[in-house]
Amino acid sequence: MNIEWDKLGFAFMPTRSNIRFHYADGKWDEGKLCSDYNINISVAANVLHYGQAIFEGMKAFGCKDGKVRIFRPDENARRINASARQLLMPEFPVEKFVEAVKTVVKDNADYVPPYGSGGSLYIRPVMFGTTPQVGVAPSKEYELVIMVMPVGAYYKGGIKPVDAMISRDFDRAAPHGTGHIKAAGNYAASLLSGKIAKDNHCPVALFLDPATHTCIDEFSTSNFLAITADGKYVTSRSDSILPSITNKSLMQIAQDLGMVVERRQVNVEELATFTEVAACGTAVVLTPVGRIFDGDKVYDYKLTEIGPVLEKLYKQMTGIQYGELPDTHNWLVEI
Ligand SMILES: *Cc1c(COP(=O)(O)O)cnc(C)c1O
């Protein structure tokens, strides 16, 4: 194994092992570590036709004291169960999930990028229905696989703002649909909007609330947050957005720093009033947004780098993750 830690991007890479659990006859098995990255399922498996697939994303960090710690895996455990309930898939016990994550991280400890490299070990659980069927019904058998891979600092040479484009042609989720769970299908539904945005030189698409198209929902893979002129943290409240654990943590950090946090409907027109805007999620923590295009309109935040408030939040968050700052909320789980 010879990994150049400072050259890592965000890409799939097989590591020593993944951990797999099988659900049959109404219960999950004890699971096993597995070096194989292929699975053998029927071409009639539920997931391939009817899309019972949910996933998660979290990270383990090589901390300043040399220990490896996982960021809030219990939150991901609860969220995958919320996703499972919505798609009639079996829940997985929270404790067992956290143990499984610890086990697979431990087995791949030498793949955790060292402290100082800016990287982390990305942890990707995925659960899917495997029962062969052509009649539409929930699968009877499921697989939960948790794989891990080292990923690099998303931003080499500083955090640069990206442009976003509001998706006016398509929604990623329906009102009262599956936007609030981490269903694989939500991503398939957002790909075309993402392509349209990219064709217009915008790396990310921004979605509006699908019922009225007057309020901001979120980006295709990350939540929306903004800073107001008087220094408040504002983030969207909507039934069709995914409850981001990064956003939840940043809201707590903002409060700890004495900021006012507002989780509420955010009207599109308010985009003209914000001083800083960002996308937030596990992969990058915070991506500052430089401009937002909406048809002929453009909201320009006139930033060449991350703004001062977002930078403070970013440093606080990554400081906790790498064990440089006190973990006052007990978010980190040591392996
Ligand atoms: C996973 C995801 C996020 C980010 O959630 P985190 O827990 O912060 O990684 C945001 N939006 C969507 C649609 C997602 O699937």
The ligand as a Gaussian input file, in Angstrom:
#p B3LYP/6-31G(d) Opt

LIG

0 1
 C      -26.278000      13.607000       2.569000
 C      -26.991000      14.829000       2.116000
 C      -26.730000      16.092000       2.677000
 C      -25.634000      16.333000       3.696000
 O      -25.826000      15.663000       4.910000
 P      -24.620000      15.505000       5.897000
 O      -25.144000      14.647000       6.988000
 O      -24.226000      16.837000       6.373000
 O      -23.518000      14.861000       5.128000
 C      -27.478000      17.164000       2.246000
 N      -28.430000      17.033000       1.284000
 C      -28.691000      15.855000       0.715000
 C      -29.732000      15.769000      -0.327000
 C      -27.990000      14.708000       1.117000
 O      -28.268000      13.533000       0.565000

